[in-house]
């Protein structure tokens, strides 16, 4: 079996995810080699992601080399990928999902244990428009500030007192062995994470049948079912990764329920809905719920976001 060349971003979290894929491939008898990339999203840190206005902020460089046969597959945080596969490439495997929730993190030594404990005017950092909107909907008295950088950089900025607290993906903290920094987890359906959050995607060339056959063995069916519903909603709303849309598939008894929300940037308008997810056609739930949200006024929110430049992917 030839060595599998894996493309990955060079951040600590991305490397941890790539090593997870490499370990699973090793169990199948494959040797691997990692190729590291610094993407445009990693290089431009002085502007909000929504202001950069380009798709593929964390994926374009990896995808270019994958198309050019310089690598055999690429490992991504799924939420960084557009809902439509780029030309010639496809997501072959979704690894078993880590905790998809958002995590509340505070300055080391702080006695604050929840969002409710924060005093009025407290500074909360995030680079996500979705988190910003939900924060302001819940606590309009907070000062929500832009917080960019990899996980380590964000934690350092918190501990230096640049902000009083921050919201990060629980999955990233746990994969880096930093789960002890989590003060509280924000649970669905009252708080919704990004569609696909917590999932690792393995991308390959669509015409590389031997590589696809190998990588497909890593696919986790329950994760793919939930992700399919969440991403179908995102696609039907035509929302990119920089639109305030939250979605989560949650078990409720014997049923899987897709919960979703879309908000304006101020958090004053938040539309919510839910729909049962079928095993046979999970994407149908996402499409149906998107249609319900659009009929309830989501189209007006999306038009406003695009008009102000806040809905760029």
C-alpha positions, 0 to 999 in steps of 0.5 A: 500500500502506498504512503497516504499523503495527508494535507492539513492546516498547521495549527495545533488543533488541525494537526491533532485532527490529522493525526487522528485520521493517520492513526485510524489509517494505520489501523487499516495498515496504511502508512501516512505522511502529513503536509502542513499548510497555512491558509488565508484564514490563518494569515489574516488575523487583523480583520473579522472573518466575515469582513475578509469575504472569501470562501474557503478561508481555511481550505483553499490551499489544501484543496488546490494541492489535492487537485494537483495530486500533491496530496492524496486527501485533506483533513478539515473541520467540517464546519469550514467546508462549503456545503457544495463539494468543489469541482473534482473533490468530495468528502469521503469520510466523516469521523465519529463526532466529538462534542458539538456544543459551544464551551464557555471559557473564562479568565484563569482564576475567575469565579464566574461559572456561567453566562448568567454570572457575567456582570453587565458590560462584561467583555465576551470574545468570539469570532463567530457571528452565530455566537455573537447573535445568540449572546446578544439575544440572551444578554444584550448588556454584554460587550461582545468583542472580536477574538481571532486566532487559534485555540492557544492564542484565544486562551492566552488572550483570555488569560491576559485579560483582553476579554473576560470570557469567550465562547469556543468549540468544545470539540477543539478544546477536548481534542487538544487536552484542554477540556479542563478550561471549559467552565460550562457547556451550552446545550441545545436546543436553547443554544445551537452550535454551527452546522457540522461542528465537532466533525472531522471531514476527510476529502479526496479526489472524486475520481481516485477510486482506490483512495476513496475505498480506503478512506470510506472505511473511516466513515461513521454512519450516525455522524453522517446522518446528523451532519447530512440533516444539518448541512442540508438546512444550511445549503437550503438557506444558502447560508455560508459559514459566516451567517448566524445560523445554528443547527443541531441534531438531538436525540429525543426519545427514539427520535432524532430532532433537527433544531435550528435558528437564524438571527440578525447580527443584533440578536434582536430577531431570532427565528427557531424551528425543529423537524424530525430526522428520518434514517432513510432521508436525513437531508429532507429534514434540513430542507423542510426546516429551512423552508419553514424558517424562510416562510417565517421571515428568514429570507428577510434576515438573509437579505439584510445580512447580504446587504450589509456584507455580514452574510459572506461565506 
